[in-house]
Amino acid sequence: MYNPKSKKAEEFIDNQEVLETLDYAEKNKNNLELIDKILEKAELGKGLTHREASVLLACENEEKNKKIYELAQKIKEDYYGNRIVLFAPLYLSNYCVNGCVYCPYHAKNTHIPRKKMTQEEIKEEVIALQDMGHKRLAIETGEDPVNNPIEYVLESLKTIYSIHHKNGAIRRANVNIAATTVENYRKLKEAGIGTYILFQETYDKVRYENLHPTGPKHNYAYHTEAMDRAMTGGIDDVGLGVLFGLSTYKYEFAALLMHAQHLEAVFGVGPHTISVPRIKKADDIDPSTFENGIDDDTFAKIVACIRIAVPYTGMIISTRESKQCRERVLKLGISQISGGSKTSVGGYAHPEDESEEDTAQFDVSDRRTLDEVIKWLMELGYVPSFCTACYREGRVGDRFMEICKDQQIHNFCHPNAIMTLKEYLEDYASDETKKVGEALIEKELQTLQNKKVECIVEENLEKIENGERDFRF
């Protein structure tokens, strides 16, 4: 039944194909000749099939695993350089009609206070985020057609984009809402969203249906086929993800890559991003009840193998993970991280209100401020980026992928990252962070290979110091 070009979920994520892939990987996990051939192909930077990548994930040879990590690091540098994009989640509402057993928003949870922000409250949240320095948000809301209809999301997006506080502005709002119709995806496109993000949670259909016993999310096919409808509705960039810990990680890994291959086969462009969350403790939820949890070593290898398999795709890690874990996987493939995040409804404008934390979706492990995260990244040699230029210049979807696959995205992203970092340093950074950042910018200017670009960037940096904003290539 496996057919990557099919529009049917159970054909492009065919269970039998996944099981045969896992069997193939298990049988070849110590086949060094085959592993070498796969690594040789991977070195070309053109990606791998789900079967090839699954063999690398299963590999037990220490020497080959070392090469996997080294190759992942090289591919990350080739495609994304030392830039790390920053974003923050913004929870609009935690009303939800689904019965997801791993999420505290599930409809039967009576412990958690339900809250839906008004447009005025959203304005307060956005100003608080702008005052931190954020330019890019991920909009989150529970699935509830009465409390959170598409009209509410659209109105909220209009509010978010309309707010300009001091030098602050949200330049890109990605949206993570429940699977919906082609018509609603068209509306989101018209509203100017960046990436449409939807986590599959688990690709194991039987497990999926057991974990989602009630509510519209119970429909496996409708959920899994959401990205097809989104792209049919004109959305250029979509973001995949699974919640590791719900089913076996090797199954999820193979199926996730099959989903990426499906989008490439049908629409000519794979996922813009892949997220790799792990299940975490939350109200009414005990992650120890899920027997498929993965340790940090396994998690790092998953990140490395995804990076090798889909070199062109951005990879996201949130504040679910600790500082130590995030530092480890940054070099292996991660290109976007959240900073200073709140997973509660209304948690940014009124952090002192303890009741806000009662509405949190999950526990945050990395509780540092955005400024602390920025300084940490720079001390590690990364360039924190608030760039949203590709989205605003129309370099999205297949246009972005074409540039990225040719490893030419540096020509835009690196100078843009430097300029947006300068904005942050001027407007929001602590004195210590600004000192580290100015030194980093001087160093990064020397890496710009085009002298004309370097001159333009230097001119714009001076203009930023004098109060001008929003320069981009």
HELIX and SHEET records of a PDB file:
HELIX    1   1 ALA A    9  PHE A   12  1                                   4    
HELIX    2   2 ASN A   15  LYS A   27  1                                  13    
HELIX    3   3 LEU A   32  ALA A   42  1                                  11    
HELIX    4   4 HIS A   50  ALA A   58  1                                   9    
HELIX    5   5 GLU A   62  TYR A   80  1                                  19    
HELIX    6   6 GLN A  119  MET A  132  1                                  14    
HELIX    7   7 ILE A  150  SER A  162  1                                  13    
HELIX    8   8 VAL A  182  GLU A  190  1                                   9    
HELIX    9   9 LYS A  205  LEU A  211  1                                   7    
HELIX   10  10 PRO A  216  HIS A  218  5                                   3    
HELIX   11  11 TYR A  220  THR A  224  1                                   5    
HELIX   12  12 ALA A  226  THR A  232  1                                   7    
HELIX   13  13 TYR A  249  PHE A  267  1                                  19    
HELIX   14  14 PRO A  287  THR A  289  5                                   3    
HELIX   15  15 ASP A  296  ALA A  309  1                                  14    
HELIX   16  16 LYS A  323  LEU A  330  1                                   8    
HELIX   17  17 GLU A  354  GLU A  357  1                                   4    
HELIX   18  18 LEU A  370  GLU A  379  1                                  10    
HELIX   19  19 ALA A  389  GLU A  393  1                                   5    
HELIX   20  20 GLY A  397  LYS A  405  1                                   9    
HELIX   21  21 HIS A  410  ASP A  427  1                                  18    
HELIX   22  22 ASP A  431  LEU A  445  1                                  15    
HELIX   23  23 LYS A  451  GLU A  465  1                                  15    
SHEET    1   A 8 ARG A 172  ASN A 176  0                                        
SHEET    2   A 8 ARG A 136  THR A 141  1                                        
SHEET    3   A 8 ARG A  83  SER A  93  1                                        
SHEET    4   A 8 GLN A 336  SER A 338  1                                        
SHEET    5   A 8 GLY A 314  ILE A 317  1                                        
SHEET    6   A 8 THR A 273  SER A 275  1                                        
SHEET    7   A 8 ASP A 237  GLY A 241  1                                        
SHEET    8   A 8 THR A 195  ILE A 197  1                                        
SHEET    1   B 4 ARG A 172  ASN A 176  0                                        
SHEET    2   B 4 ARG A 136  THR A 141  1                                        
SHEET    3   B 4 ARG A  83  SER A  93  1                                        
SHEET    4   B 4 VAL A 383  SER A 385  1                                        
SHEET    1   C 2 HIS A 164  HIS A 165  0                                        
SHEET    2   C 2 GLY A 168  ALA A 169 -1                                        
END                                                                             
